Amino acid sequence: MTHAIDRPFDRLQALPRATWLPGLTCSVGDPGTRLADGARWLAALGAGALPPPDADFGDAPAARPLRGTVGELGLPALCRATPALAEQVLRTLLWHLDRIVDHQPRLTRAEAIAEVAREFRAAWDDETAGLDEDIALLRDLGDFGHLRWDQIRGRLRSRPWQAARRAAERLERLPELAALLRRLGRSERSVDHAPEPTTTPRAAEARAALRPVETRLPDAPGEITGVRFTARPERMLAGEAVMLRHPVLKKLWRARHAEARLLGWETEAVLVDWRPDPEHARVPVAAAVPETLERGPFLLALDTSGSMRGAPENIAKAVVIAALRAAHETGRACRLIAFGGPGELLERDLHTGAAGLEALLDLMGQGFDGGTDVQTPIERAIEAVHDARWASADLLIVSDGEFGCVPATLQRLDDARRRFGLRVQGVLVGDRETMGLLEVCDAIHWVRDWRAHEDGADARPGFSPVHSKSLTALYFPNALSPRAARHPK
């Protein structure tokens, strides 16, 4: 309930703070209608649609041409799920409507409305140049709805963001890397590699030797079984919750809460446990084929040494874009471990928010230089998988392969494989597998045409002067250690 003295300014509560001033000071319509229609504009633009024609701020002749311009420029599609841009559209719309009186009496009102519509179109023509691609990429990388428009626009104009855009364009020519990142981790059962169901008589007998045992847990989250009195607000019915907003009934709500007399849902969880049935003979069951797991958290070790400068650096940055996109798309955790020489280590979680964007832009603006110390990132990855959050993570190493590990680090890596099921994937950005990659990785994915990703290079897909990445195995087989020799030629 609102006192008369607060009306219509109580409607400011539904609007973002940045839109209060233009909503109050605009000379078109009346304050109550402007504030109410402003909320309708923001809701419609956030959903990617034009607001209804009657959302005209109390002046239909003035608002109609600008509403048409908003639709012609495609601004609703850009504003979808981007609250900061929707606020900016509303603010500039009200600002241009307020300029109608500035053009009078030099122009008639109809001419003044046409003039501000042209000014609004010209302003957003400049503002939206190339913006659709930036907004699409920004949405792929995370949820940045809490950022102000000036913060977003500043980032989109920065040099690191332009590098991110180029990396995203290169990623379209590297679909196999994006597919690899989608498979990393061990949290979900693989649909493509699910084991075939067993239909042998022995398996049927094994299933028959088990019986289901139900355990019912009253008051646990599960199926709703009825309504009862409760003192837990999170379980109360909607009819009880509405009393909290009433000036008198909220006192009754407090009394019911103190007496545990609130009406709430009664729930019950049912756990089904399959146990051996003593009435059936025990049948030995063959060892089950382990399922292929994928789509879990992953650790991304990125080689930023001087040997990666140029085309390998461009591919590495494209992999980071793909990693953040995959993390946002499936809600997975991703940690970036960028390594160079001794002491040159950048470890950041690629959150799908402002922190992840900052980490991404820091890397995009960084030049690759220095030595190569891969032991430290591998040891950091081994430490991470001992944490419950990363226990099902895979490690992806992006490098040209010019590194090596001491036996102690390799032994710790093998221990993590046995204990946690850790898988190590490698992305080779070079012409041959080196001893370092062969000893560390379980599988190596070769970017054969990496030279085509040099800035200004003539992209020729599939071009490579080298016929095989396994040059060491072909020409120097005795140089391979037992660990390195396990890889297929």
URTA-V656000 format. One line per field, one symbol per residue. phi: phi as a letter, one per 40 degrees, with the letter a starting at -180 (. if undefined). psi: psi as a letter, one per 20 degrees, with the letter a starting at -180 (. if undefined). burial: I if it has 9 or more other C-alpha atoms within 8 Angstrom, else O. A space follows every 10 residues. Layout:
BEGIN
phi = ???
psi = ???
burial = ???
END
This chain:
BEGIN
phi = .bcccccccc ccccbcdccc ccccccccgb dccccccccc cccccccgbc ccdccbggac dccccccccd cccgcdcccd fbdccccccc cccccccccd cccbccbccc cccccccccc cccccccccg cccccccccc cibbcccccc cccccccccc cccccccccc cccbcccccc ccccgbbbcc ccbcccccbc dccccccccb bcbcbcbcgc diccbibaca bcccbccccc cccccccbcc cccccccccf bccacbbacb bbbcbccccb ccbcbcdccc ccbafbcabb cbcbcccccg cdcccccccc dccccccccb gccabcbcbb cdgbbbbacc ccaccccccc ccccccccah cbbccccccc cccccccdcb cbcbbbbbac gcaabcdccc cccccccccb gdbbbbbcba cacbdccccc ccabbccccc ccccdgcccb dgcacbcacc ccccbbcccc cdccccccc
psi = ppqhhiqjii ihhiqqhhjg ghhhipjpbq gggggghghh ghgghhjkqq rqhimjjjng hhhghhghhg ghikhhhhip kmhhhggggg ghghghhhig hhiqjhqrhg hhghghhghg ggghghhjoj hghggghghh iaokiiqrhh gghghiiqgh hhhhghhhhh hhjlhhgghg hhiqrlhqpp hhkpqpppjq hhhghhhhjq qpopopnqjq pbppiaqrqr johiiqrhhh hhhhiphghh hhghghghjl jpprqprpqo ppppqpoiiq qppppqpqpp qpqalaqqpo opokrhijqc ghgggghhhg ghghghghhj kqqpppnpqc apinpooqpm qlbhghgghg hghhipppqa aonigghghh gghgiiqhhj hkqqppporj jmrrqqhggh ghghghghgi kppoqqooma iqprhgghhg qhqpopnglh hijqpjqoon pippipiqil hghghmhiip rhghiiqq.
burial = OOOOOOIOOO IIOOIIOOII OIIIOIOIII IIIIIIIIII IIOIIIIIII IOOOIIIIII OIIIIIIOII IOIOIIIIII OIIIIIIIII IIIIIIIIII IOIIOOIOOO OIIIOIIOII IOOIIOOOOO OIOIIOIIII IIOIOOIOIO OIOOOIOOOI IIIIIOIIOI IOOOOOIIOO IIIIIIIOII OOOIOOOOOO OOIIIIOOII IOOOOOIOOO OOOOOOOOII IIOOOIIOOI IOIIOOOOII OIIOOIIOOI IIIIIIIIII OOOOOOOOOO OOOOOOOOOO IIIIIIIIII IIIIIIOIIO IIIIIIIIII IIIIIIIIOO OIIIIIIIII IOOOIOOOII IIIIIIIOII IIOIIOOIII IIIIIOIIIO IIOIIOOOOI IIIIIIIIII IOIIIOOOII OIIOOIIOOI OIIIIIIIII OIIIIIIIII IIOIOIIIII OIIIOOOOOO OOOOOOOOII IIIOOIOOOI OOOIIOOOO
END
